[in-house]
Amino acid sequence: MSTMEYGNLAYLVLLGAVLVFWFFVQNRQSLNKTLQQGALWGLIFLGTVAAVGLWGDIRQTVHPQQMVMTDAGRIEVPRGPDGHYYLTLDINETPVRFVVDTGATSMVLTQADAARVGLDDEDMIFYSEAMTANGVVRTAPVRLDDVALGPFHDRNVRAFVNEGEMTKSLLGMEYLNRFARLEIANGRLVLER
């Protein structure tokens, strides 16, 4: 913590102590009731802290798992709450979350994801174009050394890096066609090799 953060912490502790002291002085005739109210507020505070601290676990319980391995050679992915299917692929041993886009031809990485997997910005040349719902965007073709989805590994996979703004990387049909079976039914995406 920096000096300024220690100062802020000391100020908040002092302010809290003054407020608690004032509260007890104002309610000294009914000390028992004051203690009950203080305990109630303390429990509310602790409950809020616990909910914030456990939010990731709570969200994972409410939000279905990303990927479920059922049998050898089979991957099932539940539909997300927003109606899309998401897959997390390990690209060069770095996890990247993709939205499955059967309307996209290729695998398209955001610039941030490309940097995370070790693609150097200076080596990319944005000379190709892609037609999107937002119009034409420039892309840079790249080769990914290692792409893994669960037990399935592919080498030297062709992909593109989008020069425009994208919130998530897209997983198009070129990659999905590597699977012998692709089925979307009953809120699940099933991939088999």
JOVEN-V163774 format. One record per backbone hydrogen bond with DSSP energy under -1.0 kcal/mol. CO is the residue of the C=O (numbers start at 1). NH is the residue of the N-H. Records with the same first field share a line. If there is no record, write none. Layout:
BEGIN
CO=NH / NH
END
This chain:
BEGIN
2=6
3=7
4=8
5=9
6=10
7=11
8=12
9=13
10=14
11=15
12=16
13=17
14=18
15=19
16=20
17=21
18=22
19=23
20=24
21=25
22=26
23=27
25=28
30=34
31=35
32=36
33=37
34=38
35=39
36=40
37=41
38=42
39=43
40=44
41=45
42=46
43=47
44=48
45=49
46=50
47=51
48=52
49=53
50=54
54=58
55=59
56=60
57=61
58=62
59=63
68=76
71=74
73=193
75=191
76=68
77=189
80=83
84=80
85=100
87=98
89=96
90=148
91=94
94=91
96=89
98=87
99=171
101=104
104=173
105=174
107=160
108=170
109=162
110=114
111=115
112=116
113=117
114=119
115=118
120=123
125=127
128=139
130=137
132=135
135=132
137=130
138=163
139=128
140=161
142=159
144=157
145=156
146=92
147=154
148=90
149=152
152=149
154=147
157=144
159=142
160=109
161=140
169=99
170=108
171=101
172=176
173=177
175=178
176=179
181=192
183=190
185=188
187=79
188=185
189=77
190=183
191=75
192=180 / 181
END
